[in-house]
Each structure stands twice: as C-alpha cells, then as structure tokens.
Amino acid sequence: MSLYTRLAEPAEGEEKIPIHQFQASIAEGARGFATRQQVIDAYNIAPADEAALDFIYNKATGWTTDKSRYEFRQVLHDVLLLAEARIAYLDQTTFVARLNAFVGT
C-alpha cells in the first residue's frame, strides 16, 4: 500500500483516496486552512506514507506567489486525473518526476 496507489489505482483491500477531495485538502493546506495532520487523519495515511504526503504538501505550500500555488495545484489535479484514468503517470516514479518538473512562475 502506498499513497500513490491509494490515489491512482488501489490494490485489493486498499482504501481509495478520492482525488478531488485529496486535491482540495492540499489546496486548503496551501491557503493555510488545512493542516498536514488533518490530511493524515482524513485519509488514514500510514506513517510509512507520510514522506510521500510531505513531498506533495510541501510542493503545494512552498510557492511564494499565488500564481505559482495555483499553477501547481492545477498540475497536481491534472496528474492525479491522468494517473487515476491510467492514461499517464502510471507509477510513482513518473508521478513524482512530473511534480518535480514544475518550477513555478
């Protein structure tokens, strides 16, 4: 079980994390209205998956301009939708690489 598989394609027995709700939680975190711990609690994120959450959460909250925060959230949304539909970002490596490729404006 991993955060990525729970978002994109859960294995049998894994709890699916709804990508729109997850993305909204991350967006509210970036706006200062949701905490990391609230996200962990809401989606029962295991301690082993907290580093993956921190990667996404820190990418979403680390931008200094509203424009970059918005653009990153849009990229995250698109990547999650494509991963869930099994169109692109079919593994955690390509998912992370795409998010790392975003440099902001």
Residue pairs with C-beta under 8 A, 6 or more apart in sequence:
1 11
1 14
1 46
1 49
2 49
2 52
2 92
3 17
3 45
3 49
3 52
3 53
3 56
4 52
4 83
4 91
4 92
4 95
5 11
5 14
5 92
6 14
6 15
6 16
6 17
6 43
6 49
7 17
7 19
7 22
7 80
7 83
7 84
8 80
8 83
8 84
8 86
8 89
8 90
8 95
9 83
9 84
9 86
10 16
15 43
15 44
17 43
19 77
19 80
19 81
19 84
21 42
22 39
22 43
22 80
23 73
23 76
23 77
23 80
25 34
25 38
25 39
25 42
25 43
26 34
26 39
26 56
26 57
26 60
26 73
26 76
27 60
27 73
28 34
29 35
29 36
29 39
29 57
29 60
29 61
30 60
30 61
30 63
30 69
30 72
30 73
36 53
36 54
36 57
39 45
39 53
39 57
40 50
40 53
45 53
52 92
55 96
55 99
56 76
56 99
59 72
59 76
59 99
59 102
60 69
60 72
60 73
60 76
61 69
63 69
63 72
63 104
65 104
65 105
67 104
67 105
68 104
68 105
71 102
71 104
71 105
72 102
72 104
75 98
75 99
75 102
76 99
79 88
79 89
79 95
79 98
79 99
82 88
82 89
83 89
83 90
83 95
88 94
89 95
89 98
